[in-house]
Amino acid sequence: MSGNSVKILIIEDDKYIADFIALTLRQHDYACQTAASAAEGLFLYSANRPDIVLLDLGLPDRDGLEIIKEILDIKETPILIVSARGQEKEKVEALDAGADDYIAKPFHMGELMARIRVAQRKLARQSDTEESTYCLDNLKIDVLKRQVFVGEDEVHLTPLEYRLLIIMIRNRGRVLTHNFIAKEVWGYAETESAQTIRVVMANLRRKIEKESAKPRHILTEIGVGYRFADE
């Protein structure tokens, strides 16, 4: 999916930041619209159905967390939070609400562009049928046969390890909180779930990573959750 076929909506009340992001994206052939409030943002979203939304949480008329839920009620859309609310609690709340990623202000435009490219790959996957195989470096998963290979060697995973791996791969590039993972696996999240997930992830890393202390595939987002490498 090329840049000029992707529509991006920027919901940001700081005009300088919104204009700067929009200018940079247009230079890379993205089609952009900007909104300075939640009301304007939701109107433009409903009217134009953009492919990706960049959202500031601290809007003047409504909290950005409410906007995440309203957008996702309309259509599954990659939402990237770009906000000065950099505390761990705010990040977790936004990701649990359904946002795909979180970038704290001030940010480097190169990093934002990289996150947008990840969101584009998610869009491309949504338009494809379910992948039957997945390959990255020396890791290969045959989804139909439920087989996992590292290089030429088949790796035997427990049912829970395999399920976690598939959840991570289907959401690769996206930060997944402990709560999100727990709800995907068990349908609910409890305090004990996070510890269980940490233990299983550690075991999974030992099986699929060349160096579990320096993981290539399963990356830890400290205090938040995990991200599966997308490239």
PyMOL commands that set and color helices and strands:
alter all, ss='L'
color gray80, all
select helices_A, chain A and resi 3-5+15-27+38-48+64-74+88-97+109-127+159-170+178-186+191-208
alter helices_A, ss='H'
color red, helices_A
select strands_A, chain A and resi 7-11+31-35+52-55+79-83+101-104+133-136+139-142+147-150+153-155+175-177+218-221+225-228
alter strands_A, ss='S'
color yellow, strands_A
deselect
rebuild
show_as cartoon
